[in-house]
Amino acid sequence: MRIALVGPLPPPEGGMANQTQQLSKLLGSESYDVRIVQTNLPYIPRWIGRYRGVRALFRLCRYLRRLWSVIGKSQICHVMANSGMSWHLFVAPAVWVAYLRRVPIIINYRGGEADKFFEKSFRWVKPTLGRATVVVVPSGYLAEIFKKWGINTQVVPNIINLDLFQPRPISCPDEKLEQPHILVARNLEPIYGIDVALYAFSNLLDHLDDARLTIAGSGPQQSELRALAGKLGIAEKVIFVGRMRNDEMAALYQRVDILLNASLVDNMPISLLEAMASGIPIVSSAAGGIPYLVKQDKTALLVKPGDSAAMSDALVRIINNGALRNRLVRNGLQEIRRYSWPSVRDRLLEIYHNVAALGN
């Protein structure tokens, strides 16, 4: 089967880019002929990147040419989709090219801000969604949002590489964690609540002054967040390591004790899957689709979005309670099997073959 896979690729590393790259490799290992149409193409020539309007036009022309060529030689068009301008600039053109070329279309929608996006733009989005043969989402949370807007979906979870992300040895299994190392692994953007995480960590230091925090991610708030860490008097305890490759992240999980996620808007954060696969207990906000991914007191401790005090209290619980840590880790390792390729494979390939049959 020939598949046109439309989506971003690393660099930079990111949830959808990593999922696109990983899916391409996994399908290739199953002898599928996958041809990627990259949505985040580098600028050619490089100097064009200095001119915003012109660079967008150059990239769009190259993108449309490749879409037309690759989709025309494929039996299925699988489009990795997100909210906002990404939808209008990359998803809609791919869907309409596939429609014109009479190739069945799978829209794989992954945006955590779907409801807000639909409220603002659904009259523009609906015609494109209507051209999809199947709409796939990675969580029950998004399935419910699409149903609210009259769109039926099929749920296929995100895939985690369990060969790369493996459980770390358990330290202090029944005791209080000494010098706990906490990780935030999100882009430095307002929707991910990194400022809330910094306030929570600052509160934690009032109880435990030997904790430390690593923030792995990049984004427009970097200077602002560094300044906030300084203002809170915790700068010497916080390390900003920037965006890291997948293999670097896997190694980092081996050196931390707790994952902290303070997002205000979310769907199915890959970092939570990576933490469970690495045997790391999780403290997270209960934003968006997160309660569909992890369960309170079973695979994570969840708090109200924006509540830094409750978040620091949850950190203290995990640090002081070895039995709780063990339970969260054990349940997480069991739950993560649902997101491995052997578990996801049959569901996805069934959709592929059903969709391809409609195009014959």
N, C-alpha and C positions, 0 to 999 in steps of 0.2 A: 504494500500500500504506500502510495506517495502522499506525504503530508506536508503542507505549507504551514510552518509554525511561525506566527507573527508575534514578536515581543522584544523587550530589551535584553541585552546581554551585559555581563560585567566586562570591563569596569564601567561605572563604579559598582561595587558589590551592593546588593539590595535584595529584598524579598522576592519581587517578581522577576528580576534579572537572574537570580540564582535558580528560581524555579524553572524558568525558560531553558536555561543551560542544562540543568539536571534532567529535565524531561526529554530534551533532545538526545542526550547520551543514553538514557534508559530505553527510549524507543529504538534508537539505533542498535542497542544490544539485543533487541527483539526482532531484528532484521527489517524494521520499517525504514523506508527511504524518507528521511526528514530533511527538509530544506528550510533554513531559518531566514526570515525577512526581519532584519534588525531594525527596531524603531529608534534606537539611540545611536545612529550611525555617527562616526567621527566626521568632523567638518573637513571637506576637501574642496579647495586647498585650505590648509590650516588657518591662514590669515583671515579667511572669511568669517571665522568665529568671533572676530572683534566687532562685527556689524550685525546687530540683532535681527533686524528685519530681513536683510539680504541672506544671512546664514540660514534662517528658517525656510526661505524660498529654495535655496540650493539643496538643503536636506530633503525637503518635500518632493522636489523633482526626482531626485535619486530614489527616494522611497517608493514613489508611485511607479517608476519604471521597473523596479525589482518586484513590486507587488504584481504587476501585470504579467511579468515573465514567469515568476515562480508559481503563482496561483494557477495560471493557465496550464501548467504541466502537472498539477496535483489532483488528487481525488478528494481531498478534504482540506479545508482551511481552518486551522485552529488559532484563534486570536486571543492573546492574553490582554485583558482589558482592565482599565482603571477609570477613576472619576476625573472630572475637570477637563482641562484643555487636552490632556492625553487622549481622552475619548474622541474629541472632535478632530485632533490632528492626526491620530494614528489608527484608532479603532474603526471609526466610521469609514475612512477611505478603504481600509482592508476589507470590511464587510461588503461595501458596495462594489468593489472590484470583483470579489468572489461571486457576488450576485450576478453581475454582468457576464462573467465567464462561466456561469452555471455550475459552480463548484459548491457543494454543501458546506455550511458554515457552523462552527462551534465557537460561540462567544464564551470565554472563560473569565468571568467577571470577578475581580478580587478587591475592589475598593471599599475601605472601611467607612467612607462617607457617602455611601450609595443613597441613603434616604434623603440627605440634604441635597445631594446632586440632582436627584430626581425631582424634588420639590422646585428646584430652580430651573431645570432644563428638560423635563420629561417630554415636552412636546417636540423637542429636537431629537431626543434620544430614542423615543418610541419607534419611529419609522425604521431606524437602523436595527433595533432589537427585533423588530418584526421580520427582518430578512434572515435571522438566524434559524438554522435547522434545530439547534439545541442551545440552550443557555445553561452553562455549568457554573456552579459556585462552590467554594471550598468549605462552607459551613452552613449549619441550620439557621444561623442568624441572618445571613444574606438571603437564604431561601425564603425566610419569612418576609423580609423587606420586599423582595421581588413579587411575592404573592400579593402583598398589600397593593402593589401597583398593577396587578392583573397579569403578571408574567410567571409562567411555570418554569421551574428550574430542576436540574438534577445535581445532587451533591457529590462531588469528588474531592476528598481532602487534599491539602498540600502534602508534599512528599518530603520526608526527612531522610538524609543519608546516614543510616545507622553504621555503616562502615567507617565513616569519618567522625561522627559524634558518638562517642562511647562513654560508658559510666566511669567516672573517676573513682579511685579508692576512697572508701568512707573514712573520714577523720573524726576523731572524738565521737564515736557512735552514740554513747550514752551520757555524754557530759556537755557542759557548756562550751561553746566554741570560743577559743582564745584567739584574739586578734582577727576577728572575722573580716573576710575580704568580700565585698559586695560589688556586683556588676550591674551596670545599666547598659543595655545593648540596643539602642535606638538612634535614629537620626536626630540631630539637634534642631528640631522644629517644634513650634508651639503645640501642635496636636499631641505630641508625645510626652508632655508634662515633665520634661527634665528638671525644670525649676521646682516642681513638687517633690521630685526625688531628692534634690539637694536640700530642701527644707526638712524632709523626712530624715535624711542622713544627719543633718545638723542636730535634730532632736535626739537621734540615737546617740550621738557623741556626748550628750548630757548624762546618759546612763553608762556609756562604755567608750572611754576615750581612746582605746587602741584599735578601733575599727578603721577600715580604709575603703575607699570607693574608686572603682575604675569605670570610666564612661567611654564606651566604644561606639563611635559614630561621628559623623560630620554634618554640617548644615549651617544655615544662616544665623542661628542663635549662639554660635560658639563664643564670640567675644562677650556677649551679654551674660552667658552662663558662667564663664570664667570670672567675670566681674561679680556676679552674685555669690560665687563660692568665696571670693575675697571679702565681700561685705559680710557674709555669715561667719567669717573667721575660720573657715574649714579648708582653705586652698591647699594647705600642706598635706591634707588627708585625701585629696581628690586628684586623680590622674586622668587627663583627657588623652586617650591614645589615638583618636581619629578613627577613620573607617578602616576595617580590616578585611582581608580575604577570608574565605570560608575556612581554609586550613588553619589560618592564624586564630580565627574565632574558636575552632575546635580545641586548639592548644590552650587558649585563654580559659575556657570553661574548666580545664583540668586544674587551674590555679585559684579558682574562686570558690566561695562557700554558699552564696545566695544570689539569685537573680532578682533584681528589683525592676518592676515595670510600672510606670506611673501614667500611662497614656490616657488621654481624655477622649479620644476617638480611636476605635480600632475594629478590626475584623478577626483575623486569625494570625497573630504575630508569630513569625517564624522563630523569633528568639525564645519564646516559651517552649516550642517543640524542641529546639536545640538544648535548652536547659534540662528538660525531662530526659532526653536521650543521654545527656551527660551526667545524670544523677545529681542534679543541683536543685534544691528546694526553691520555690518561687513565692515571692510576694508581689501581687499585682493589683492594679485597679480593676474594677469590674466593668470597664467600659465596653460598650458595643457587644461584639461577639465573643469576648473573652470568657464569660461564664458558660458558653457552649463548648469551649476548648478545655478548660480546667474547672474543677469543682471545689467549692469551699471545703477546707479541712480534709479533703481527700487527695487532690493533686496540687493544691496551692492554697495560700491564704489570700483572700480577696477583700478589698476595701472599696469604699465609695470613691469615685474619681475626684481628684483634687484634695482629698483629706490626708494631708501630710502627717498629722498626729496619729491617725489610725494606722497609717503605713509604718511609722516608726514603732508603734506598739506591736505590730505584726512581726517586724524584724526582731524585736526583743524576744518575742515568743519562740521564734525559730532558733535564735542564738542560745537561749537558755534551756531548751527542751529537746534532748536527744531523741526521745521516743517519737516526738512530732516530726523531727527531721527525717527519721528513718521511714516513717509512714508515708510522708509526702514523696520521698525518693522512690520507695518501693512501688507505690501506686503509679507514679509517673512513668517508671520503666515499663510497667505493664501496659499503661495506656498508650505509650508511644508506638507500640507495635501496630496500631491501627493506621499509622502514617508512613509505614515502610512501603517500599515498592511492591513486595509480594502481596500486601493487603490492598493496595490501591489499583494494582495492575489490571485485574480482571474487570473491575468496574469501568475503568477508562477505555480499555480495549473493546468492551462490549458496546460502548457509546460510539467509538470509532467505526466499528463494523456496521452498526445500525445506520449511522449517518451516511457511510459510503454506499450502502445498499440503496438509499433513497436517491443517490446521484446517478445510479446506473440505468 
